[in-house]
Amino acid sequence: MDDVKIKFGNKVKVLRLEKGISQEKLAELADLDRTYIPGIEAGKRNVSIVVVEKIAAAFNISISKLFMDI
């Protein structure tokens, strides 16, 4: 069973690539430090619900959609 942090990071990366945006651009859209997104995508960050909400908003999707298929 994969760690939920890895699954979440993979989902963020897939959505980011589908949108055609860089990690830096996603960080900007989510109002996060530019070094934070690579850690999330690598499954190394234990992301707070506040950060989850910011990422969902940056993708213009619901939090539930962000967790779909995880």
PDB file of N, H, CA, C and O in Angstrom:
ATOM      1  N   MET A   1       0.839  -1.186   0.000  1.00  0.00           N
ATOM      2  CA  MET A   1       0.000   0.000   0.000  1.00  0.00           C
ATOM      3  C   MET A   1       0.885   1.250   0.000  1.00  0.00           C
ATOM      4  O   MET A   1       1.748   1.417   0.862  1.00  0.00           O
ATOM      5  N   ASP A   2       0.656   2.110  -0.970  1.00  0.00           N
ATOM      6  H   ASP A   2      -0.045   1.975  -1.670  1.00  0.00           H
ATOM      7  CA  ASP A   2       1.433   3.350  -1.053  1.00  0.00           C
ATOM      8  C   ASP A   2       1.035   4.304   0.061  1.00  0.00           C
ATOM      9  O   ASP A   2      -0.118   4.340   0.491  1.00  0.00           O
ATOM     10  N   ASP A   3       1.987   5.055   0.507  1.00  0.00           N
ATOM     11  H   ASP A   3       2.923   5.026   0.158  1.00  0.00           H
ATOM     12  CA  ASP A   3       1.759   6.091   1.499  1.00  0.00           C
ATOM     13  C   ASP A   3       0.828   7.156   0.913  1.00  0.00           C
ATOM     14  O   ASP A   3       0.950   7.504  -0.261  1.00  0.00           O
ATOM     15  N   VAL A   4      -0.084   7.665   1.709  1.00  0.00           N
ATOM     16  H   VAL A   4      -0.183   7.382   2.663  1.00  0.00           H
ATOM     17  CA  VAL A   4      -1.027   8.674   1.239  1.00  0.00           C
ATOM     18  C   VAL A   4      -0.309   9.939   0.767  1.00  0.00           C
ATOM     19  O   VAL A   4      -0.799  10.621  -0.133  1.00  0.00           O
ATOM     20  N   LYS A   5       0.840  10.261   1.357  1.00  0.00           N
ATOM     21  H   LYS A   5       1.237   9.707   2.088  1.00  0.00           H
ATOM     22  CA  LYS A   5       1.585  11.434   0.909  1.00  0.00           C
ATOM     23  C   LYS A   5       2.099  11.239  -0.518  1.00  0.00           C
ATOM     24  O   LYS A   5       2.121  12.182  -1.309  1.00  0.00           O
ATOM     25  N   ILE A   6       2.506  10.030  -0.839  1.00  0.00           N
ATOM     26  H   ILE A   6       2.488   9.263  -0.197  1.00  0.00           H
ATOM     27  CA  ILE A   6       2.977   9.726  -2.193  1.00  0.00           C
ATOM     28  C   ILE A   6       1.809   9.770  -3.177  1.00  0.00           C
ATOM     29  O   ILE A   6       1.932  10.328  -4.268  1.00  0.00           O
ATOM     30  N   LYS A   7       0.684   9.185  -2.792  1.00  0.00           N
ATOM     31  H   LYS A   7       0.585   8.731  -1.906  1.00  0.00           H
ATOM     32  CA  LYS A   7      -0.501   9.207  -3.657  1.00  0.00           C
ATOM     33  C   LYS A   7      -0.965  10.639  -3.914  1.00  0.00           C
ATOM     34  O   LYS A   7      -1.284  11.009  -5.045  1.00  0.00           O
ATOM     35  N   PHE A   8      -0.997  11.439  -2.844  1.00  0.00           N
ATOM     36  H   PHE A   8      -0.738  11.139  -1.926  1.00  0.00           H
ATOM     37  CA  PHE A   8      -1.416  12.835  -3.001  1.00  0.00           C
ATOM     38  C   PHE A   8      -0.431  13.589  -3.893  1.00  0.00           C
ATOM     39  O   PHE A   8      -0.840  14.338  -4.780  1.00  0.00           O
ATOM     40  N   GLY A   9       0.843  13.395  -3.661  1.00  0.00           N
ATOM     41  H   GLY A   9       1.175  12.786  -2.940  1.00  0.00           H
ATOM     42  CA  GLY A   9       1.854  14.054  -4.479  1.00  0.00           C
ATOM     43  C   GLY A   9       1.753  13.679  -5.941  1.00  0.00           C
ATOM     44  O   GLY A   9       1.905  14.531  -6.817  1.00  0.00           O
ATOM     45  N   ASN A  10       1.501  12.419  -6.209  1.00  0.00           N
ATOM     46  H   ASN A  10       1.378  11.727  -5.498  1.00  0.00           H
ATOM     47  CA  ASN A  10       1.325  11.969  -7.595  1.00  0.00           C
ATOM     48  C   ASN A  10       0.110  12.629  -8.238  1.00  0.00           C
ATOM     49  O   ASN A  10       0.150  13.022  -9.404  1.00  0.00           O
ATOM     50  N   LYS A  11      -0.970  12.745  -7.468  1.00  0.00           N
ATOM     51  H   LYS A  11      -1.002  12.425  -6.521  1.00  0.00           H
ATOM     52  CA  LYS A  11      -2.189  13.380  -7.984  1.00  0.00           C
ATOM     53  C   LYS A  11      -1.924  14.843  -8.316  1.00  0.00           C
ATOM     54  O   LYS A  11      -2.345  15.330  -9.366  1.00  0.00           O
ATOM     55  N   VAL A  12      -1.229  15.544  -7.428  1.00  0.00           N
ATOM     56  H   VAL A  12      -0.887  15.148  -6.575  1.00  0.00           H
ATOM     57  CA  VAL A  12      -0.896  16.949  -7.677  1.00  0.00           C
ATOM     58  C   VAL A  12      -0.054  17.065  -8.943  1.00  0.00           C
ATOM     59  O   VAL A  12      -0.290  17.947  -9.768  1.00  0.00           O
ATOM     60  N   LYS A  13       0.914  16.190  -9.096  1.00  0.00           N
ATOM     61  H   LYS A  13       1.106  15.473  -8.425  1.00  0.00           H
ATOM     62  CA  LYS A  13       1.782  16.242 -10.276  1.00  0.00           C
ATOM     63  C   LYS A  13       0.997  15.977 -11.560  1.00  0.00           C
ATOM     64  O   LYS A  13       1.183  16.678 -12.554  1.00  0.00           O
ATOM     65  N   VAL A  14       0.133  14.983 -11.546  1.00  0.00           N
ATOM     66  H   VAL A  14      -0.018  14.413 -10.738  1.00  0.00           H
ATOM     67  CA  VAL A  14      -0.678  14.669 -12.728  1.00  0.00           C
ATOM     68  C   VAL A  14      -1.551  15.863 -13.104  1.00  0.00           C
ATOM     69  O   VAL A  14      -1.603  16.253 -14.270  1.00  0.00           O
ATOM     70  N   LEU A  15      -2.232  16.440 -12.124  1.00  0.00           N
ATOM     71  H   LEU A  15      -2.190  16.123 -11.177  1.00  0.00           H
ATOM     72  CA  LEU A  15      -3.093  17.595 -12.407  1.00  0.00           C
ATOM     73  C   LEU A  15      -2.284  18.776 -12.914  1.00  0.00           C
ATOM     74  O   LEU A  15      -2.708  19.484 -13.827  1.00  0.00           O
ATOM     75  N   ARG A  16      -1.118  18.984 -12.318  1.00  0.00           N
ATOM     76  H   ARG A  16      -0.773  18.409 -11.577  1.00  0.00           H
ATOM     77  CA  ARG A  16      -0.266  20.099 -12.749  1.00  0.00           C
ATOM     78  C   ARG A  16       0.184  19.926 -14.193  1.00  0.00           C
ATOM     79  O   ARG A  16       0.150  20.870 -14.982  1.00  0.00           O
ATOM     80  N   LEU A  17       0.605  18.710 -14.531  1.00  0.00           N
ATOM     81  H   LEU A  17       0.632  17.943 -13.890  1.00  0.00           H
ATOM     82  CA  LEU A  17       1.046  18.447 -15.901  1.00  0.00           C
ATOM     83  C   LEU A  17      -0.113  18.537 -16.890  1.00  0.00           C
ATOM     84  O   LEU A  17       0.068  19.004 -18.014  1.00  0.00           O
ATOM     85  N   GLU A  18      -1.298  18.094 -16.480  1.00  0.00           N
ATOM     86  H   GLU A  18      -1.445  17.714 -15.566  1.00  0.00           H
ATOM     87  CA  GLU A  18      -2.482  18.219 -17.345  1.00  0.00           C
ATOM     88  C   GLU A  18      -2.790  19.685 -17.633  1.00  0.00           C
ATOM     89  O   GLU A  18      -3.229  20.030 -18.730  1.00  0.00           O
ATOM     90  N   LYS A  19      -2.559  20.540 -16.647  1.00  0.00           N
ATOM     91  H   LYS A  19      -2.202  20.260 -15.756  1.00  0.00           H
ATOM     92  CA  LYS A  19      -2.808  21.979 -16.817  1.00  0.00           C
ATOM     93  C   LYS A  19      -1.657  22.664 -17.556  1.00  0.00           C
ATOM     94  O   LYS A  19      -1.788  23.802 -18.007  1.00  0.00           O
ATOM     95  N   GLY A  20      -0.534  21.960 -17.673  1.00  0.00           N
ATOM     96  H   GLY A  20      -0.428  21.036 -17.306  1.00  0.00           H
ATOM     97  CA  GLY A  20       0.614  22.520 -18.381  1.00  0.00           C
ATOM     98  C   GLY A  20       1.299  23.650 -17.638  1.00  0.00           C
ATOM     99  O   GLY A  20       1.783  24.604 -18.248  1.00  0.00           O
ATOM    100  N   ILE A  21       1.339  23.538 -16.310  1.00  0.00           N
ATOM    101  H   ILE A  21       0.946  22.764 -15.814  1.00  0.00           H
ATOM    102  CA  ILE A  21       1.987  24.588 -15.533  1.00  0.00           C
ATOM    103  C   ILE A  21       3.192  24.033 -14.778  1.00  0.00           C
ATOM    104  O   ILE A  21       3.261  22.842 -14.472  1.00  0.00           O
ATOM    105  N   SER A  22       4.122  24.907 -14.493  1.00  0.00           N
ATOM    106  H   SER A  22       4.066  25.874 -14.742  1.00  0.00           H
ATOM    107  CA  SER A  22       5.336  24.514 -13.771  1.00  0.00           C
ATOM    108  C   SER A  22       5.046  24.420 -12.278  1.00  0.00           C
ATOM    109  O   SER A  22       4.011  24.878 -11.795  1.00  0.00           O
ATOM    110  N   GLN A  23       5.983  23.816 -11.564  1.00  0.00           N
ATOM    111  H   GLN A  23       6.825  23.443 -11.955  1.00  0.00           H
ATOM    112  CA  GLN A  23       5.866  23.761 -10.104  1.00  0.00           C
ATOM    113  C   GLN A  23       5.870  25.171  -9.525  1.00  0.00           C
ATOM    114  O   GLN A  23       5.129  25.465  -8.586  1.00  0.00           O
ATOM    115  N   GLU A  24       6.694  26.029 -10.078  1.00  0.00           N
ATOM    116  H   GLU A  24       7.296  25.790 -10.840  1.00  0.00           H
ATOM    117  CA  GLU A  24       6.753  27.414  -9.593  1.00  0.00           C
ATOM    118  C   GLU A  24       5.435  28.138  -9.814  1.00  0.00           C
ATOM    119  O   GLU A  24       4.983  28.883  -8.945  1.00  0.00           O
ATOM    120  N   LYS A  25       4.819  27.928 -10.966  1.00  0.00           N
ATOM    121  H   LYS A  25       5.186  27.323 -11.672  1.00  0.00           H
ATOM    122  CA  LYS A  25       3.540  28.576 -11.260  1.00  0.00           C
ATOM    123  C   LYS A  25       2.452  28.060 -10.321  1.00  0.00           C
ATOM    124  O   LYS A  25       1.636  28.841  -9.830  1.00  0.00           O
ATOM    125  N   LEU A  26       2.436  26.750 -10.068  1.00  0.00           N
ATOM    126  H   LEU A  26       3.099  26.116 -10.467  1.00  0.00           H
ATOM    127  CA  LEU A  26       1.457  26.197  -9.135  1.00  0.00           C
ATOM    128  C   LEU A  26       1.655  26.803  -7.751  1.00  0.00           C
ATOM    129  O   LEU A  26       0.684  27.168  -7.088  1.00  0.00           O
ATOM    130  N   ALA A  27       2.892  26.910  -7.316  1.00  0.00           N
ATOM    131  H   ALA A  27       3.681  26.613  -7.854  1.00  0.00           H
ATOM    132  CA  ALA A  27       3.168  27.515  -6.010  1.00  0.00           C
ATOM    133  C   ALA A  27       2.657  28.952  -5.962  1.00  0.00           C
ATOM    134  O   ALA A  27       2.080  29.381  -4.963  1.00  0.00           O
ATOM    135  N   GLU A  28       2.871  29.678  -7.030  1.00  0.00           N
ATOM    136  H   GLU A  28       3.340  29.330  -7.842  1.00  0.00           H
ATOM    137  CA  GLU A  28       2.389  31.062  -7.102  1.00  0.00           C
ATOM    138  C   GLU A  28       0.865  31.112  -7.028  1.00  0.00           C
ATOM    139  O   GLU A  28       0.304  31.907  -6.273  1.00  0.00           O
ATOM    140  N   LEU A  29       0.199  30.269  -7.806  1.00  0.00           N
ATOM    141  H   LEU A  29       0.655  29.623  -8.418  1.00  0.00           H
ATOM    142  CA  LEU A  29      -1.271  30.234  -7.814  1.00  0.00           C
ATOM    143  C   LEU A  29      -1.849  29.831  -6.462  1.00  0.00           C
ATOM    144  O   LEU A  29      -2.920  30.297  -6.072  1.00  0.00           O
ATOM    145  N   ALA A  30      -1.135  28.963  -5.750  1.00  0.00           N
ATOM    146  H   ALA A  30      -0.265  28.584  -6.066  1.00  0.00           H
ATOM    147  CA  ALA A  30      -1.591  28.473  -4.453  1.00  0.00           C
ATOM    148  C   ALA A  30      -1.080  29.316  -3.291  1.00  0.00           C
ATOM    149  O   ALA A  30      -1.377  29.018  -2.134  1.00  0.00           O
ATOM    150  N   ASP A  31      -0.319  30.359  -3.584  1.00  0.00           N
ATOM    151  H   ASP A  31      -0.077  30.600  -4.524  1.00  0.00           H
ATOM    152  CA  ASP A  31       0.273  31.212  -2.561  1.00  0.00           C
ATOM    153  C   ASP A  31       1.126  30.398  -1.584  1.00  0.00           C
ATOM    154  O   ASP A  31       1.000  30.519  -0.365  1.00  0.00           O
ATOM    155  N   LEU A  32       2.001  29.563  -2.164  1.00  0.00           N
ATOM    156  H   LEU A  32       2.103  29.465  -3.154  1.00  0.00           H
ATOM    157  CA  LEU A  32       2.928  28.737  -1.394  1.00  0.00           C
ATOM    158  C   LEU A  32       4.353  29.064  -1.829  1.00  0.00           C
ATOM    159  O   LEU A  32       4.569  29.598  -2.916  1.00  0.00           O
ATOM    160  N   ASP A  33       5.308  28.746  -0.988  1.00  0.00           N
ATOM    161  H   ASP A  33       5.132  28.312  -0.104  1.00  0.00           H
ATOM    162  CA  ASP A  33       6.703  28.921  -1.353  1.00  0.00           C
ATOM    163  C   ASP A  33       7.034  28.014  -2.538  1.00  0.00           C
ATOM    164  O   ASP A  33       6.558  26.880  -2.598  1.00  0.00           O
ATOM    165  N   ARG A  34       7.823  28.490  -3.456  1.00  0.00           N
ATOM    166  H   ARG A  34       8.209  29.411  -3.407  1.00  0.00           H
ATOM    167  CA  ARG A  34       8.127  27.725  -4.673  1.00  0.00           C
ATOM    168  C   ARG A  34       8.832  26.403  -4.391  1.00  0.00           C
ATOM    169  O   ARG A  34       8.782  25.488  -5.212  1.00  0.00           O
ATOM    170  N   THR A  35       9.483  26.296  -3.247  1.00  0.00           N
ATOM    171  H   THR A  35       9.524  27.040  -2.580  1.00  0.00           H
ATOM    172  CA  THR A  35      10.188  25.056  -2.911  1.00  0.00           C
ATOM    173  C   THR A  35       9.261  24.006  -2.286  1.00  0.00           C
ATOM    174  O   THR A  35       9.675  22.869  -2.060  1.00  0.00           O
ATOM    175  N   TYR A  36       8.026  24.384  -2.012  1.00  0.00           N
ATOM    176  H   TYR A  36       7.690  25.308  -2.196  1.00  0.00           H
ATOM    177  CA  TYR A  36       7.093  23.487  -1.324  1.00  0.00           C
ATOM    178  C   TYR A  36       6.490  22.432  -2.260  1.00  0.00           C
ATOM    179  O   TYR A  36       6.305  21.283  -1.860  1.00  0.00           O
ATOM    180  N   ILE A  37       6.190  22.815  -3.483  1.00  0.00           N
ATOM    181  H   ILE A  37       6.340  23.748  -3.808  1.00  0.00           H
ATOM    182  CA  ILE A  37       5.526  21.908  -4.443  1.00  0.00           C
ATOM    183  C   ILE A  37       6.380  20.684  -4.761  1.00  0.00           C
ATOM    184  O   ILE A  37       5.843  19.576  -4.763  1.00  0.00           O
ATOM    185  N   PRO A  38       7.679  20.822  -5.030  1.00  0.00           N
ATOM    186  CA  PRO A  38       8.474  19.613  -5.289  1.00  0.00           C
ATOM    187  C   PRO A  38       8.426  18.616  -4.123  1.00  0.00           C
ATOM    188  O   PRO A  38       8.399  17.405  -4.346  1.00  0.00           O
ATOM    189  N   GLY A  39       8.417  19.109  -2.905  1.00  0.00           N
ATOM    190  H   GLY A  39       8.439  20.092  -2.723  1.00  0.00           H
ATOM    191  CA  GLY A  39       8.329  18.233  -1.737  1.00  0.00           C
ATOM    192  C   GLY A  39       6.996  17.509  -1.656  1.00  0.00           C
ATOM    193  O   GLY A  39       6.932  16.342  -1.269  1.00  0.00           O
ATOM    194  N   ILE A  40       5.930  18.215  -2.027  1.00  0.00           N
ATOM    195  H   ILE A  40       5.982  19.162  -2.341  1.00  0.00           H
ATOM    196  CA  ILE A  40       4.598  17.593  -2.052  1.00  0.00           C
ATOM    197  C   ILE A  40       4.576  16.498  -3.108  1.00  0.00           C
ATOM    198  O   ILE A  40       4.158  15.373  -2.839  1.00  0.00           O
ATOM    199  N   GLU A  41       5.027  16.834  -4.309  1.00  0.00           N
ATOM    200  H   GLU A  41       5.367  17.749  -4.528  1.00  0.00           H
ATOM    201  CA  GLU A  41       4.987  15.869  -5.413  1.00  0.00           C
ATOM    202  C   GLU A  41       5.859  14.652  -5.142  1.00  0.00           C
ATOM    203  O   GLU A  41       5.573  13.564  -5.643  1.00  0.00           O
ATOM    204  N   ALA A  42       6.902  14.816  -4.369  1.00  0.00           N
ATOM    205  H   ALA A  42       7.134  15.700  -3.962  1.00  0.00           H
ATOM    206  CA  ALA A  42       7.788  13.695  -4.028  1.00  0.00           C
ATOM    207  C   ALA A  42       7.261  12.881  -2.852  1.00  0.00           C
ATOM    208  O   ALA A  42       7.845  11.862  -2.483  1.00  0.00           O
ATOM    209  N   GLY A  43       6.150  13.334  -2.262  1.00  0.00           N
ATOM    210  H   GLY A  43       5.674  14.161  -2.561  1.00  0.00           H
ATOM    211  CA  GLY A  43       5.584  12.622  -1.126  1.00  0.00           C
ATOM    212  C   GLY A  43       6.355  12.822   0.159  1.00  0.00           C
ATOM    213  O   GLY A  43       6.274  11.998   1.070  1.00  0.00           O
ATOM    214  N   LYS A  44       7.100  13.907   0.240  1.00  0.00           N
ATOM    215  H   LYS A  44       7.165  14.576  -0.500  1.00  0.00           H
ATOM    216  CA  LYS A  44       7.930  14.165   1.416  1.00  0.00           C
ATOM    217  C   LYS A  44       7.301  15.152   2.390  1.00  0.00           C
ATOM    218  O   LYS A  44       7.802  15.337   3.499  1.00  0.00           O
ATOM    219  N   ARG A  45       6.210  15.784   1.983  1.00  0.00           N
ATOM    220  H   ARG A  45       5.803  15.634   1.082  1.00  0.00           H
ATOM    221  CA  ARG A  45       5.559  16.786   2.835  1.00  0.00           C
ATOM    222  C   ARG A  45       4.282  16.210   3.435  1.00  0.00           C
ATOM    223  O   ARG A  45       3.507  15.537   2.755  1.00  0.00           O
ATOM    224  N   ASN A  46       4.082  16.483   4.707  1.00  0.00           N
ATOM    225  H   ASN A  46       4.712  17.030   5.259  1.00  0.00           H
ATOM    226  CA  ASN A  46       2.831  16.139   5.376  1.00  0.00           C
ATOM    227  C   ASN A  46       1.966  17.392   5.280  1.00  0.00           C
ATOM    228  O   ASN A  46       2.086  18.306   6.095  1.00  0.00           O
ATOM    229  N   VAL A  47       1.109  17.421   4.290  1.00  0.00           N
ATOM    230  H   VAL A  47       1.012  16.678   3.627  1.00  0.00           H
ATOM    231  CA  VAL A  47       0.399  18.627   3.903  1.00  0.00           C
ATOM    232  C   VAL A  47      -0.800  18.883   4.828  1.00  0.00           C
ATOM    233  O   VAL A  47      -1.565  17.972   5.141  1.00  0.00           O
ATOM    234  N   SER A  48      -0.942  20.128   5.250  1.00  0.00           N
ATOM    235  H   SER A  48      -0.320  20.868   4.996  1.00  0.00           H
ATOM    236  CA  SER A  48      -2.081  20.504   6.088  1.00  0.00           C
ATOM    237  C   SER A  48      -3.331  20.682   5.228  1.00  0.00           C
ATOM    238  O   SER A  48      -3.244  20.814   4.007  1.00  0.00           O
ATOM    239  N   ILE A  49      -4.480  20.684   5.873  1.00  0.00           N
ATOM    240  H   ILE A  49      -4.551  20.577   6.865  1.00  0.00           H
ATOM    241  CA  ILE A  49      -5.737  20.883   5.162  1.00  0.00           C
ATOM    242  C   ILE A  49      -5.787  22.273   4.535  1.00  0.00           C
ATOM    243  O   ILE A  49      -6.434  22.461   3.505  1.00  0.00           O
ATOM    244  N   VAL A  50      -5.121  23.239   5.136  1.00  0.00           N
ATOM    245  H   VAL A  50      -4.595  23.087   5.973  1.00  0.00           H
ATOM    246  CA  VAL A  50      -5.065  24.588   4.572  1.00  0.00           C
ATOM    247  C   VAL A  50      -4.330  24.564   3.235  1.00  0.00           C
ATOM    248  O   VAL A  50      -4.765  25.198   2.273  1.00  0.00           O
ATOM    249  N   VAL A  51      -3.225  23.838   3.175  1.00  0.00           N
ATOM    250  H   VAL A  51      -2.873  23.323   3.957  1.00  0.00           H
ATOM    251  CA  VAL A  51      -2.464  23.722   1.926  1.00  0.00           C
ATOM    252  C   VAL A  51      -3.268  22.947   0.884  1.00  0.00           C
ATOM    253  O   VAL A  51      -3.247  23.293  -0.297  1.00  0.00           O
ATOM    254  N   VAL A  52      -3.972  21.908   1.310  1.00  0.00           N
ATOM    255  H   VAL A  52      -3.989  21.627   2.270  1.00  0.00           H
ATOM    256  CA  VAL A  52      -4.838  21.153   0.391  1.00  0.00           C
ATOM    257  C   VAL A  52      -5.864  22.094  -0.234  1.00  0.00           C
ATOM    258  O   VAL A  52      -6.094  22.055  -1.443  1.00  0.00           O
ATOM    259  N   GLU A  53      -6.473  22.929   0.584  1.00  0.00           N
ATOM    260  H   GLU A  53      -6.287  22.961   1.566  1.00  0.00           H
ATOM    261  CA  GLU A  53      -7.463  23.882   0.081  1.00  0.00           C
ATOM    262  C   GLU A  53      -6.840  24.860  -0.915  1.00  0.00           C
ATOM    263  O   GLU A  53      -7.451  25.177  -1.936  1.00  0.00           O
ATOM    264  N   LYS A  54      -5.639  25.335  -0.627  1.00  0.00           N
ATOM    265  H   LYS A  54      -5.143  25.077   0.202  1.00  0.00           H
ATOM    266  CA  LYS A  54      -4.957  26.264  -1.532  1.00  0.00           C
ATOM    267  C   LYS A  54      -4.635  25.601  -2.871  1.00  0.00           C
ATOM    268  O   LYS A  54      -4.785  26.217  -3.926  1.00  0.00           O
ATOM    269  N   ILE A  55      -4.197  24.354  -2.823  1.00  0.00           N
ATOM    270  H   ILE A  55      -4.076  23.853  -1.966  1.00  0.00           H
ATOM    271  CA  ILE A  55      -3.868  23.642  -4.060  1.00  0.00           C
ATOM    272  C   ILE A  55      -5.130  23.387  -4.880  1.00  0.00           C
ATOM    273  O   ILE A  55      -5.125  23.569  -6.097  1.00  0.00           O
ATOM    274  N   ALA A  56      -6.200  22.971  -4.227  1.00  0.00           N
ATOM    275  H   ALA A  56      -6.204  22.824  -3.238  1.00  0.00           H
ATOM    276  CA  ALA A  56      -7.462  22.753  -4.934  1.00  0.00           C
ATOM    277  C   ALA A  56      -7.925  24.050  -5.596  1.00  0.00           C
ATOM    278  O   ALA A  56      -8.353  24.045  -6.750  1.00  0.00           O
ATOM    279  N   ALA A  57      -7.838  25.146  -4.872  1.00  0.00           N
ATOM    280  H   ALA A  57      -7.489  25.151  -3.934  1.00  0.00           H
ATOM    281  CA  ALA A  57      -8.238  26.439  -5.432  1.00  0.00           C
ATOM    282  C   ALA A  57      -7.351  26.827  -6.621  1.00  0.00           C
ATOM    283  O   ALA A  57      -7.837  27.375  -7.611  1.00  0.00           O
ATOM    284  N   ALA A  58      -6.060  26.540  -6.520  1.00  0.00           N
ATOM    285  H   ALA A  58      -5.665  26.095  -5.716  1.00  0.00           H
ATOM    286  CA  ALA A  58      -5.141  26.854  -7.622  1.00  0.00           C
ATOM    287  C   ALA A  58      -5.502  26.080  -8.883  1.00  0.00           C
ATOM    288  O   ALA A  58      -5.341  26.578  -9.997  1.00  0.00           O
ATOM    289  N   PHE A  59      -5.990  24.857  -8.696  1.00  0.00           N
ATOM    290  H   PHE A  59      -6.121  24.452  -7.791  1.00  0.00           H
ATOM    291  CA  PHE A  59      -6.425  24.040  -9.837  1.00  0.00           C
ATOM    292  C   PHE A  59      -7.874  24.336 -10.228  1.00  0.00           C
ATOM    293  O   PHE A  59      -8.373  23.829 -11.233  1.00  0.00           O
ATOM    294  N   ASN A  60      -8.538  25.162  -9.420  1.00  0.00           N
ATOM    295  H   ASN A  60      -8.133  25.574  -8.604  1.00  0.00           H
ATOM    296  CA  ASN A  60      -9.947  25.499  -9.651  1.00  0.00           C
ATOM    297  C   ASN A  60     -10.832  24.251  -9.602  1.00  0.00           C
ATOM    298  O   ASN A  60     -11.727  24.072 -10.428  1.00  0.00           O
ATOM    299  N   ILE A  61     -10.559  23.390  -8.607  1.00  0.00           N
ATOM    300  H   ILE A  61      -9.832  23.536  -7.936  1.00  0.00           H
ATOM    301  CA  ILE A  61     -11.341  22.177  -8.396  1.00  0.00           C
ATOM    302  C   ILE A  61     -11.706  22.070  -6.917  1.00  0.00           C
ATOM    303  O   ILE A  61     -11.156  22.781  -6.076  1.00  0.00           O
ATOM    304  N   SER A  62     -12.630  21.180  -6.617  1.00  0.00           N
ATOM    305  H   SER A  62     -13.077  20.602  -7.301  1.00  0.00           H
ATOM    306  CA  SER A  62     -13.008  20.960  -5.224  1.00  0.00           C
ATOM    307  C   SER A  62     -11.944  20.112  -4.521  1.00  0.00           C
ATOM    308  O   SER A  62     -11.165  19.405  -5.159  1.00  0.00           O
ATOM    309  N   ILE A  63     -11.935  20.204  -3.209  1.00  0.00           N
ATOM    310  H   ILE A  63     -12.567  20.778  -2.690  1.00  0.00           H
ATOM    311  CA  ILE A  63     -11.025  19.365  -2.421  1.00  0.00           C
ATOM    312  C   ILE A  63     -11.329  17.897  -2.676  1.00  0.00           C
ATOM    313  O   ILE A  63     -10.411  17.084  -2.790  1.00  0.00           O
ATOM    314  N   SER A  64     -12.611  17.551  -2.765  1.00  0.00           N
ATOM    315  H   SER A  64     -13.356  18.211  -2.672  1.00  0.00           H
ATOM    316  CA  SER A  64     -12.964  16.138  -2.995  1.00  0.00           C
ATOM    317  C   SER A  64     -12.425  15.630  -4.326  1.00  0.00           C
ATOM    318  O   SER A  64     -11.996  14.480  -4.418  1.00  0.00           O
ATOM    319  N   LYS A  65     -12.441  16.469  -5.355  1.00  0.00           N
ATOM    320  H   LYS A  65     -12.789  17.404  -5.279  1.00  0.00           H
ATOM    321  CA  LYS A  65     -11.874  16.053  -6.644  1.00  0.00           C
ATOM    322  C   LYS A  65     -10.370  15.855  -6.547  1.00  0.00           C
ATOM    323  O   LYS A  65      -9.804  14.982  -7.205  1.00  0.00           O
ATOM    324  N   LEU A  66      -9.734  16.666  -5.726  1.00  0.00           N
ATOM    325  H   LEU A  66     -10.194  17.375  -5.191  1.00  0.00           H
ATOM    326  CA  LEU A  66      -8.288  16.544  -5.540  1.00  0.00           C
ATOM    327  C   LEU A  66      -7.935  15.181  -4.920  1.00  0.00           C
ATOM    328  O   LEU A  66      -6.869  14.629  -5.193  1.00  0.00           O
ATOM    329  N   PHE A  67      -8.832  14.649  -4.090  1.00  0.00           N
ATOM    330  H   PHE A  67      -9.698  15.097  -3.868  1.00  0.00           H
ATOM    331  CA  PHE A  67      -8.590  13.373  -3.434  1.00  0.00           C
ATOM    332  C   PHE A  67      -9.195  12.174  -4.180  1.00  0.00           C
ATOM    333  O   PHE A  67      -9.029  11.029  -3.760  1.00  0.00           O
ATOM    334  N   MET A  68      -9.894  12.446  -5.280  1.00  0.00           N
ATOM    335  H   MET A  68     -10.029  13.377  -5.621  1.00  0.00           H
ATOM    336  CA  MET A  68     -10.499  11.365  -6.051  1.00  0.00           C
ATOM    337  C   MET A  68      -9.423  10.415  -6.575  1.00  0.00           C
ATOM    338  O   MET A  68      -8.397  10.862  -7.088  1.00  0.00           O
ATOM    339  N   ASP A  69      -9.652   9.121  -6.449  1.00  0.00           N
ATOM    340  H   ASP A  69     -10.485   8.758  -6.032  1.00  0.00           H
ATOM    341  CA  ASP A  69      -8.756   8.066  -6.941  1.00  0.00           C
ATOM    342  C   ASP A  69      -7.439   7.984  -6.172  1.00  0.00           C
ATOM    343  O   ASP A  69      -6.448   7.479  -6.699  1.00  0.00           O
ATOM    344  N   ILE A  70      -7.418   8.466  -4.951  1.00  0.00           N
ATOM    345  H   ILE A  70      -8.223   8.876  -4.523  1.00  0.00           H
ATOM    346  CA  ILE A  70      -6.214   8.340  -4.136  1.00  0.00           C
ATOM    347  C   ILE A  70      -6.365   7.130  -3.249  1.00  0.00           C
ATOM    348  O   ILE A  70      -5.466   6.821  -2.467  1.00  0.00           O
TER     349      ILE A  70
END
